[in-house]
Amino acid sequence: MSLLGEAKRLLRYYRITPKKRLGQNFLVDEEILHKMVSYASVSKRDTVLEIGAGLGFLTEKLAEKAERVIAVEIDEKLVRALRKRLRRYDNITILHGDVMKINIPHFNKVVSTPPYSISSPLQFWLLSKPFEEAVLSFQEEFAKRLTASVGSKDYGRLTVTTYCWADVEILDVIPKESFWPSPKVDSLIVRLKPRNFPFRIEDEEVFFDVVRAIFTQKNKKLRNAVIPFFGRFRLSGKEAMKIADSLPFRDRRPRELSPEEIGLVADEIVRELRKIGLL
């Protein structure tokens, strides 16, 4: 039986209706499943995290190659199905809950087709964790934001944050027909490999707070986009504008600034705040 036929059979058997709000689109393409495991070079030395295990098709492929698989699923009915279907594997741990809220054991690789609905928060969560490599499928539009060039419409906070913490490579296309139910758009397989911060900055926390602030208004000039950042320091409008006017690239727009240039902006902010005893 094809994976599509098996998916429909399992959903009927366990009386599960795919939930759109949870982004439940099940990957039913055998070739793509094998590719994802292969792209991550999964071996018996690896503990692999899978986010959104669904019906367990990818989970099984990972279990055949990895030392251990940690499969996380938020849907209680799917968890019951997974525990019954995969009970013969002694190297699979199935966890019920939101991956970003529950305690996850140590893992060194991530291979997953996570729900589209959590792509952005999941990316920020994942980049805060120690791991060697992640191979993930994302909606095409979202995946392009990870590798967007400076000044493009897709360039933003997600691009900058990802660039600072990981090398990103788009590996392959997953046609929308490879999922059931089929989403409206194709997906891309993306590889993330964590790395050290690629340039020097004075204060990492300030840098990322500045990134967050300026990209909420990325089409304004930097001097105006950065003003909300100063709100936490209880600076007067005049004091905030004085610092904003002293910044490099103040007349350019955030979407036109490279991560390194934003680093220079953040460093100047740190120096100015230190002068007045606020850092």
For each residue, the residues with C-beta under 8 A, 3 or more apart:
1: 5 6 9
2: 5 6 28
3: 6 7 28 29 30 33 57
4: 7 8 28 180
5: 1 2 8 9
6: 1 2 3 9 10 28 55 57
7: 3 4 10 11 26 28 55 57 180
8: 4 5 11 12 180
9: 1 5 6 12 13
10: 6 7 13 14 16 55 81 85
11: 7 8 14 15 16 17 18 55
12: 8 9 15
13: 9 10
14: 10 11 77 78 80 81
15: 11 12 77
16: 10 11 75 77 78 81
17: 11
18: 11 24 25 26 181
19: 22 24 75
20: 23 24
21: 117
22: 19 74 75 115 117
23: 20 52 114 115 116 117 118
24: 18 19 20 54 75 115
25: 18 115 116 179 180 181 182 183
26: 7 18 54 55 57 179 180
27: 32 33 54 57 58 113 137 174 178 179
28: 2 3 4 6 7 57 178 179 180
29: 3 32 33 174 178 179
30: 3 33 34
31: 34 35
32: 27 29 35 36 172 174 178 189
33: 3 27 29 30 36 37 57 58 61
34: 30 31 37 38 61
35: 31 32 38 39 172 189
36: 32 33 39 40 58 61 111 113 135 137 189
37: 33 34 40 42 58 61 62 65 111
38: 34 35 41 42
39: 35 36 135 171 172 189 191
40: 36 37 46 48 109 111 133 134 135 191
41: 38 133
42: 37 38 46 48 62 65 66 109 111
43: 46 65 66
44: 65 66 67
45: 67
46: 40 42 43 65 66 67 68 108 109
47: 66 67 68 69 70 105 106 107 108 109
48: 40 42 62 66 68 69 70 107 108 109 110 111
49: 70 72 99 104 107 109 110 111 112 131
50: 53 58 59 62 69 70 71 72 110 111 112
51: 72 99 110 112 114 122
52: 23 72 73 74 99 112 113 114 115
53: 50 56 58 59 71 72 73 78 82 94
54: 24 26 27 57 58 73 78 113
55: 6 7 10 11 26 78 81 82 85
56: 53 59 60 71 81 82 85 86
57: 3 6 7 26 27 28 33 54 60 61
58: 27 33 36 37 50 53 54 61 62 111 112 113
59: 50 53 56 62 63 69 71 82 86 92
60: 56 57 63 64 86 89
61: 33 34 36 37 57 58 64 65
62: 37 42 48 50 58 59 65 66 69 111
63: 59 60 66 69 86 89 91 92
64: 60 61
65: 37 42 43 44 46 61 62
66: 42 43 44 46 47 48 62 63 69 91 109
67: 44 45 46 47 91
68: 46 47 48 91 92 93
69: 47 48 50 59 62 63 66 89 91 92 93
70: 47 48 49 50 93 95 104 105 107
71: 50 53 56 59 82 86 92 93 94 95
72: 49 50 51 52 53 95 96 97 99 102 104
73: 52 53 54 78 79 82 94 95 96
74: 22 52 96 97 98 99
75: 16 19 22 24 78 79
76: 79 80 96
77: 14 15 16 80 81
78: 14 16 53 54 55 73 75 81 82
79: 73 75 76 82 83 94 96
80: 14 76 77 83 84
81: 10 14 16 55 56 77 78 84 85
82: 53 55 56 59 71 73 78 79 85 86 94
83: 79 80 86 87 94
84: 80 81 87
85: 10 55 56 81 82
86: 56 59 60 63 71 82 83 89 92 94
87: 83 84
88:
89: 60 63 69 86 92
90:
91: 63 66 67 68 69
92: 59 63 68 69 71 86 89
93: 68 69 70 71 105
94: 53 71 73 79 82 83 86
95: 70 71 72 73 102 104
96: 72 73 74 76 79
97: 72 74 101 102
98: 74 101 102
99: 49 51 52 72 74 102 104 122 125
100: 118 121 122 125
101: 97 98
102: 72 95 97 98 99
103:
104: 49 70 72 95 99 107
105: 47 70 93
106: 47
107: 47 48 49 70 104 110 131
108: 46 47 48 131 132 133
109: 40 42 46 47 48 49 66 131 132 133 134 135
110: 48 49 50 51 107 126 131 133 134 135 136 192
111: 36 37 40 42 48 49 50 58 62 134 135 136
112: 49 50 51 52 58 134 135 136 137
113: 27 36 52 54 58 136 137 187
114: 23 51 52 118 119 122 136 137 138
115: 22 23 24 25 52 118 119
116: 23 25 119 138 139 142 183
117: 21 22 23
118: 23 100 114 115 121 122
119: 114 115 116 122 123 138 139 142
120: 123 124 142 158
121: 100 118 124 125
122: 51 99 100 114 118 119 125 126
123: 119 120 126 127 146 158 161 162
124: 120 121 127 128 158 161
125: 99 100 121 122 128 129
126: 110 122 123 129 131 134 192
127: 123 124 161 162 165 166 192 194
128: 124 125
129: 125 126
130: 194
131: 49 107 108 109 110 126 134 194
132: 108 109 193 194
133: 40 41 108 109 110 191 192 193
134: 40 109 110 111 112 126 131 191 192 193
135: 36 39 40 109 110 111 112 171 189 190 191 192
136: 110 111 112 113 114 189 190 192
137: 27 36 112 113 114 174 187 188 189 190
138: 114 116 119 142 143 146 187 188 190
139: 116 119 142 143 183 185 187 188
140: 143 144 173 185 186 187 188
141: 144 145 154 185
142: 116 119 120 138 139 145 146
143: 138 139 140 146 147 170 187 188 190
144: 140 141 147 148 154 188
145: 141 142 148 154 155 156 158 159
146: 123 138 142 143 158 159 162 168 190
147: 143 144 159 168 170
148: 144 145 152 153 154 155 156 159
149: 152 155
150: 155 255 256 257 258
151: 155 255 256
152: 148 149 155
153: 148
154: 141 144 145 148 159
155: 145 148 149 150 151 152 159 255
156: 145 148 159 160 215 218 255
157: 160 161 211 212 215
158: 120 123 124 145 146 161 162
159: 145 146 147 148 154 155 156 162 163
160: 156 157 163 164 211 215 259 262
161: 123 124 127 157 158 164 165 208 211
162: 123 127 146 158 159 165 166 168 192
163: 159 160 166 168 198 259
164: 160 161 197 198 259
165: 127 161 162 194 195 197
166: 127 162 163 192 193 194 195
167: 192 193 195
168: 146 147 162 163 190 191 192
169: 190 191 193
170: 143 147 188 189 190
171: 39 135 188 189 190 191
172: 32 35 39 188 189
173: 140 186 187 188 189
174: 27 29 32 137 178 179 186 187 188 189
175: 178 186
176: 179 182 183 184 185 186 187
177: 182
178: 27 28 29 32 174 175 187
179: 25 26 27 28 29 174 176 182 183 187
180: 4 7 8 25 26 28
181: 18 25
182: 25 176 177 179
183: 25 116 139 176 179 187
184: 176
185: 139 140 141 176
186: 140 173 174 175 176
187: 113 137 138 139 140 143 173 174 176 178 179 183
188: 137 138 139 140 143 144 170 171 172 173 174
189: 32 35 36 39 135 136 137 170 171 172 173 174
190: 135 136 137 138 143 146 168 169 170 171
191: 39 40 133 134 135 168 169 171
192: 110 126 127 133 134 135 136 162 166 167 168
193: 132 133 134 166 167 169
194: 127 130 131 132 165 166
195: 165 166 167 198
196:
197: 164 165 200 201 204
198: 163 164 195 259
199: 259 260 263
200: 197 263
201: 197 204 207 263 266 267
202: 206 207 266 267 270 271
203: 206 207 266 267 270 279
204: 197 201 207 208
205: 208 209
206: 202 203 209 210 266 269 270 273 279
207: 201 202 203 204 210 211 262 263 266
208: 161 204 205 211 212
209: 205 206 212 213 229
210: 206 207 213 214 226 229 262 265 266 269
211: 157 160 161 207 208 214 215 262 266
212: 157 208 209 215 216
213: 209 210 216 225 226 228 229
214: 210 211 217 218 222 225 226 229 254 262
215: 156 157 160 211 212 218 254 255
216: 212 213 225 228
217: 214 220 224 225 228 254
218: 156 214 215 225 253 254 255
219: 253 254 255
220: 217 224 225 253 254
221: 224 225 250 251 252 253
222: 214 225 226 244 247 249 250 251 252 253 254 257 265
223: 226 227 241 244 245 247 250 251
224: 217 220 221 227 244
225: 213 214 216 217 218 220 221 222 228 253 254
226: 210 213 214 222 223 229 230 244 247 265 269
227: 223 224 230 231 237 240 241 244
228: 213 216 217 225 231
229: 209 210 213 214 226 232 269
230: 226 227 233 235 239 240 243 244
231: 227 228 234 235
232: 229
233: 230 273 278
234: 231
235: 230 231 239 240 243 278
236: 239 240
237: 227 240 241
238: 241 242
239: 230 235 236 242 243 276
240: 227 230 235 236 237 243 244
241: 223 227 237 238 244 245
242: 238 239 245 246
243: 230 235 239 240 246 247 269 272 273
244: 222 223 224 226 227 230 240 241 247 250
245: 223 241 242 250
246: 242 243 250 268 272
247: 222 223 226 243 244 250 265 268 269
248: 261 264 265 268
249: 222 252 257 261 264 265
250: 221 222 223 244 245 246 247
251: 221 222 223
252: 221 222 249 256 257
253: 218 219 220 221 222 225 256 257
254: 214 215 217 218 219 220 222 225 257 262
255: 150 151 155 156 215 218 219
256: 150 151 252 253
257: 150 222 249 252 253 254 261 262 265
258: 150 261 262
259: 160 163 164 198 199 262 263
260: 199 263 264
261: 248 249 257 258 264 265
262: 160 207 210 211 214 254 257 258 259 265 266
263: 199 200 201 207 259 260 266 267
264: 248 249 260 261 267 268
265: 210 222 226 247 248 249 257 261 262 268 269
266: 201 202 203 206 207 210 211 262 263 269 270
267: 201 202 203 263 264 270 271
268: 246 247 248 264 265 271 272
269: 206 210 226 229 243 247 265 266 272 273
270: 202 203 206 266 267 273 274 279
271: 202 267 268 274 275
272: 243 246 268 269 275 276
273: 206 233 243 269 270 276 278 279
274: 270 271 277 278 279
275: 271 272
276: 239 272 273
277: 274
278: 233 235 273 274
279: 203 206 270 273 274
